[in-house]
């Protein structure tokens, strides 16, 4: 009996299986130091209540994935937030830096787990968010340019930034004086 042909289906599955491409680019500490060189921060885990989650979803149009946020606060009101969004199939871990007014200072991609689409790490693409605040439309292909072959990553990072800006405005920001 010839067993060569029994191996073909298994080989086809191995070839057809998507390659897992997990890459960690920066730790949270490294990203925070890039965004806010030399600035001291205090860490807190923020637990969002159900009514806060609903308000954030309504204000941003994006439902939060988690009730927990990792937040670091600077003395003058700067914020550094680490969060995740879904790429095509896997989560993308990103960091958002906000200045004391709640405007985006920077966005960094910390970990990317997809096999393609990591062009969102491009500094010029991420720079499109700089200065944006809660209330900005942040719409892909209108306010934020898309990257061909990274459409879902672009869309979901854009939505993630919009959601975190709403979170800042509704939960994390300082009350108006």
C-alpha positions as YAML, in Angstrom:
chain: A
units: angstrom
residues:
- id: 1
  name: UNK
  ca: [0.00, 0.00, 0.00]
- id: 2
  name: UNK
  ca: [1.34, 3.44, -0.96]
- id: 3
  name: UNK
  ca: [1.17, 5.85, 2.00]
- id: 4
  name: UNK
  ca: [2.40, 8.94, 0.12]
- id: 5
  name: UNK
  ca: [-1.11, 10.05, -0.72]
- id: 6
  name: UNK
  ca: [-2.31, 9.87, 2.89]
- id: 7
  name: UNK
  ca: [0.10, 12.65, 3.77]
- id: 8
  name: UNK
  ca: [-1.25, 15.10, 1.22]
- id: 9
  name: UNK
  ca: [-4.33, 16.27, 3.21]
- id: 10
  name: UNK
  ca: [-2.23, 16.91, 6.32]
- id: 11
  name: UNK
  ca: [0.41, 18.75, 4.29]
- id: 12
  name: UNK
  ca: [-2.30, 20.87, 2.67]
- id: 13
  name: UNK
  ca: [-3.57, 21.89, 6.12]
- id: 14
  name: UNK
  ca: [-0.12, 22.93, 7.25]
- id: 15
  name: UNK
  ca: [0.40, 25.01, 4.11]
- id: 16
  name: UNK
  ca: [-3.07, 26.59, 4.36]
- id: 17
  name: UNK
  ca: [-2.81, 27.41, 8.06]
- id: 18
  name: UNK
  ca: [-2.12, 31.11, 8.66]
- id: 19
  name: UNK
  ca: [1.28, 31.91, 10.07]
- id: 20
  name: UNK
  ca: [1.18, 33.38, 13.55]
- id: 21
  name: UNK
  ca: [3.24, 36.53, 13.60]
- id: 22
  name: UNK
  ca: [3.39, 37.87, 17.15]
- id: 23
  name: UNK
  ca: [5.84, 40.70, 17.62]
- id: 24
  name: UNK
  ca: [6.40, 42.82, 20.69]
- id: 25
  name: UNK
  ca: [7.85, 46.17, 19.68]
- id: 26
  name: UNK
  ca: [7.83, 48.08, 22.94]
- id: 27
  name: UNK
  ca: [6.99, 47.53, 26.57]
- id: 28
  name: UNK
  ca: [4.61, 49.96, 28.25]
- id: 29
  name: UNK
  ca: [7.56, 51.53, 30.11]
- id: 30
  name: UNK
  ca: [9.53, 52.01, 26.89]
- id: 31
  name: UNK
  ca: [6.56, 53.58, 25.09]
- id: 32
  name: UNK
  ca: [5.82, 55.89, 28.03]
- id: 33
  name: UNK
  ca: [9.45, 57.06, 28.09]
- id: 34
  name: UNK
  ca: [9.33, 57.71, 24.32]
- id: 35
  name: UNK
  ca: [6.18, 59.80, 24.68]
- id: 36
  name: UNK
  ca: [7.07, 61.59, 27.91]
- id: 37
  name: UNK
  ca: [10.87, 61.53, 28.36]
- id: 38
  name: UNK
  ca: [11.90, 61.81, 32.00]
- id: 39
  name: UNK
  ca: [8.39, 62.45, 33.30]
- id: 40
  name: UNK
  ca: [7.28, 60.59, 36.44]
- id: 41
  name: UNK
  ca: [3.96, 58.75, 36.36]
- id: 42
  name: UNK
  ca: [1.84, 56.87, 38.84]
- id: 43
  name: UNK
  ca: [0.04, 53.72, 37.71]
- id: 44
  name: UNK
  ca: [-3.56, 52.85, 38.42]
- id: 45
  name: UNK
  ca: [-5.95, 50.22, 37.19]
- id: 46
  name: UNK
  ca: [-9.28, 51.82, 36.38]
- id: 47
  name: UNK
  ca: [-12.38, 49.62, 36.59]
- id: 48
  name: UNK
  ca: [-15.22, 50.98, 34.51]
- id: 49
  name: UNK
  ca: [-18.74, 50.65, 35.87]
- id: 50
  name: UNK
  ca: [-21.55, 49.43, 33.58]
- id: 51
  name: UNK
  ca: [-22.99, 52.96, 33.25]
- id: 52
  name: UNK
  ca: [-19.54, 54.29, 32.30]
- id: 53
  name: UNK
  ca: [-19.15, 51.57, 29.66]
- id: 54
  name: UNK
  ca: [-22.54, 52.51, 28.18]
- id: 55
  name: UNK
  ca: [-21.68, 56.23, 28.18]
- id: 56
  name: UNK
  ca: [-18.31, 55.57, 26.50]
- id: 57
  name: UNK
  ca: [-19.95, 53.39, 23.84]
- id: 58
  name: UNK
  ca: [-22.60, 56.03, 23.19]
- id: 59
  name: UNK
  ca: [-20.11, 58.91, 23.03]
- id: 60
  name: UNK
  ca: [-17.59, 57.12, 20.82]
- id: 61
  name: UNK
  ca: [-19.73, 54.71, 18.84]
- id: 62
  name: UNK
  ca: [-17.33, 51.95, 19.94]
- id: 63
  name: UNK
  ca: [-18.09, 49.37, 22.63]
- id: 64
  name: UNK
  ca: [-15.23, 48.84, 25.11]
- id: 65
  name: UNK
  ca: [-13.75, 45.30, 25.14]
- id: 66
  name: UNK
  ca: [-12.83, 45.35, 28.79]
- id: 67
  name: UNK
  ca: [-13.97, 46.88, 32.04]
- id: 68
  name: UNK
  ca: [-10.32, 47.42, 33.07]
- id: 69
  name: UNK
  ca: [-7.90, 50.06, 31.87]
- id: 70
  name: UNK
  ca: [-4.20, 50.41, 32.65]
- id: 71
  name: UNK
  ca: [-3.59, 54.13, 33.17]
- id: 72
  name: UNK
  ca: [-0.53, 56.13, 34.23]
- id: 73
  name: UNK
  ca: [-0.96, 59.75, 35.36]
- id: 74
  name: UNK
  ca: [1.64, 62.50, 35.20]
- id: 75
  name: UNK
  ca: [1.74, 65.29, 37.79]
- id: 76
  name: UNK
  ca: [0.44, 67.94, 35.36]
- id: 77
  name: UNK
  ca: [-2.46, 65.81, 34.13]
- id: 78
  name: UNK
  ca: [-0.75, 63.87, 31.34]
- id: 79
  name: UNK
  ca: [-2.14, 60.39, 30.75]
- id: 80
  name: UNK
  ca: [-0.63, 57.26, 29.32]
- id: 81
  name: UNK
  ca: [-3.09, 54.43, 28.60]
- id: 82
  name: UNK
  ca: [-2.40, 50.89, 27.41]
- id: 83
  name: UNK
  ca: [-5.29, 49.15, 25.68]
- id: 84
  name: UNK
  ca: [-6.14, 46.57, 23.03]
- id: 85
  name: UNK
  ca: [-8.20, 46.42, 19.87]
- id: 86
  name: UNK
  ca: [-8.94, 43.48, 17.64]
- id: 87
  name: UNK
  ca: [-7.01, 43.45, 14.36]
- id: 88
  name: UNK
  ca: [-8.33, 41.00, 11.80]
- id: 89
  name: UNK
  ca: [-8.13, 37.94, 14.07]
- id: 90
  name: UNK
  ca: [-5.78, 38.82, 16.92]
- id: 91
  name: UNK
  ca: [-5.46, 41.63, 19.44]
- id: 92
  name: UNK
  ca: [-3.24, 44.65, 18.88]
- id: 93
  name: UNK
  ca: [-1.85, 46.19, 22.07]
- id: 94
  name: UNK
  ca: [-1.34, 49.93, 21.77]
- id: 95
  name: UNK
  ca: [-0.53, 52.88, 23.97]
- id: 96
  name: UNK
  ca: [-2.11, 56.32, 23.85]
- id: 97
  name: UNK
  ca: [-0.41, 59.36, 25.32]
- id: 98
  name: UNK
  ca: [-2.57, 62.38, 26.15]
- id: 99
  name: UNK
  ca: [-1.28, 65.79, 27.13]
- id: 100
  name: UNK
  ca: [-2.73, 67.68, 30.09]
- id: 101
  name: UNK
  ca: [-5.57, 69.07, 27.93]
- id: 102
  name: UNK
  ca: [-6.65, 65.60, 26.76]
- id: 103
  name: UNK
  ca: [-5.19, 65.97, 23.26]
- id: 104
  name: UNK
  ca: [-3.36, 63.05, 21.68]
- id: 105
  name: UNK
  ca: [0.39, 63.38, 22.09]
- id: 106
  name: UNK
  ca: [1.27, 60.05, 20.50]
- id: 107
  name: UNK
  ca: [0.10, 56.54, 19.67]
- id: 108
  name: UNK
  ca: [2.48, 53.58, 19.84]
- id: 109
  name: UNK
  ca: [1.92, 49.97, 18.79]
- id: 110
  name: UNK
  ca: [3.28, 47.76, 21.57]
- id: 111
  name: UNK
  ca: [2.41, 44.29, 20.29]
- id: 112
  name: UNK
  ca: [1.11, 43.16, 16.92]
- id: 113
  name: UNK
  ca: [-0.04, 39.56, 16.49]
- id: 114
  name: UNK
  ca: [-1.28, 39.43, 12.90]
- id: 115
  name: UNK
  ca: [0.74, 38.12, 9.95]
- id: 116
  name: UNK
  ca: [0.25, 41.35, 7.98]
- id: 117
  name: UNK
  ca: [-0.99, 44.90, 8.50]
- id: 118
  name: UNK
  ca: [1.73, 46.05, 10.89]
- id: 119
  name: UNK
  ca: [2.27, 49.09, 8.67]
- id: 120
  name: UNK
  ca: [0.19, 50.91, 11.29]
- id: 121
  name: UNK
  ca: [3.49, 51.20, 13.17]
- id: 122
  name: UNK
  ca: [4.57, 53.78, 10.60]
- id: 123
  name: UNK
  ca: [5.23, 57.06, 12.44]
- id: 124
  name: UNK
  ca: [3.60, 59.15, 9.70]
- id: 125
  name: UNK
  ca: [0.38, 57.13, 9.92]
- id: 126
  name: UNK
  ca: [0.28, 57.35, 13.73]
- id: 127
  name: UNK
  ca: [1.03, 61.09, 13.60]
- id: 128
  name: UNK
  ca: [-2.43, 61.67, 12.09]
- id: 129
  name: UNK
  ca: [-3.85, 61.33, 15.62]
- id: 130
  name: UNK
  ca: [-1.62, 64.00, 17.17]
- id: 131
  name: UNK
  ca: [-3.65, 66.87, 18.60]
- id: 132
  name: UNK
  ca: [-7.00, 65.07, 18.26]
- id: 133
  name: UNK
  ca: [-9.39, 65.42, 21.19]
- id: 134
  name: UNK
  ca: [-12.73, 63.98, 22.22]
- id: 135
  name: UNK
  ca: [-15.33, 65.19, 19.74]
- id: 136
  name: UNK
  ca: [-13.08, 64.82, 16.69]
- id: 137
  name: UNK
  ca: [-14.86, 62.64, 14.14]
- id: 138
  name: UNK
  ca: [-11.87, 60.31, 13.64]
- id: 139
  name: UNK
  ca: [-13.28, 58.51, 10.65]
- id: 140
  name: UNK
  ca: [-11.12, 56.20, 8.54]
- id: 141
  name: UNK
  ca: [-10.64, 57.45, 4.95]
- id: 142
  name: UNK
  ca: [-11.91, 60.89, 5.99]
- id: 143
  name: UNK
  ca: [-9.91, 62.12, 8.99]
- id: 144
  name: UNK
  ca: [-7.43, 59.24, 9.15]
- id: 145
  name: UNK
  ca: [-5.92, 57.78, 5.98]
- id: 146
  name: UNK
  ca: [-6.20, 54.07, 5.41]
- id: 147
  name: UNK
  ca: [-3.25, 51.84, 4.57]
- id: 148
  name: UNK
  ca: [-3.89, 49.27, 1.85]
- id: 149
  name: UNK
  ca: [-3.59, 45.70, 3.23]
- id: 150
  name: UNK
  ca: [-3.97, 47.03, 6.79]
- id: 151
  name: UNK
  ca: [-7.56, 48.27, 6.61]
- id: 152
  name: UNK
  ca: [-8.89, 46.46, 9.69]
- id: 153
  name: UNK
  ca: [-5.85, 47.39, 11.77]
- id: 154
  name: UNK
  ca: [-6.24, 51.04, 10.71]
- id: 155
  name: UNK
  ca: [-9.97, 51.00, 11.39]
- id: 156
  name: UNK
  ca: [-9.69, 49.38, 14.80]
- id: 157
  name: UNK
  ca: [-6.79, 51.51, 16.05]
- id: 158
  name: UNK
  ca: [-8.76, 54.58, 14.92]
- id: 159
  name: UNK
  ca: [-11.82, 53.32, 16.82]
- id: 160
  name: UNK
  ca: [-9.66, 52.51, 19.85]
- id: 161
  name: UNK
  ca: [-8.25, 56.04, 19.96]
- id: 162
  name: UNK
  ca: [-11.75, 57.48, 19.59]
- id: 163
  name: UNK
  ca: [-13.00, 55.25, 22.43]
- id: 164
  name: UNK
  ca: [-10.12, 56.23, 24.73]
- id: 165
  name: UNK
  ca: [-10.67, 59.93, 24.01]
- id: 166
  name: UNK
  ca: [-14.31, 59.46, 25.07]
- id: 167
  name: UNK
  ca: [-13.08, 57.57, 28.14]
- id: 168
  name: UNK
  ca: [-10.82, 60.49, 28.99]
- id: 169
  name: UNK
  ca: [-13.65, 63.01, 28.59]
- id: 170
  name: UNK
  ca: [-16.18, 61.00, 30.59]
- id: 171
  name: UNK
  ca: [-14.11, 59.20, 33.22]
- id: 172
  name: UNK
  ca: [-10.40, 59.97, 33.38]
- id: 173
  name: UNK
  ca: [-10.08, 63.71, 32.80]
- id: 174
  name: UNK
  ca: [-9.91, 66.30, 35.53]
- id: 175
  name: UNK
  ca: [-13.22, 67.96, 36.39]
- id: 176
  name: UNK
  ca: [-13.53, 71.44, 34.93]
- id: 177
  name: UNK
  ca: [-12.32, 74.12, 37.34]
...
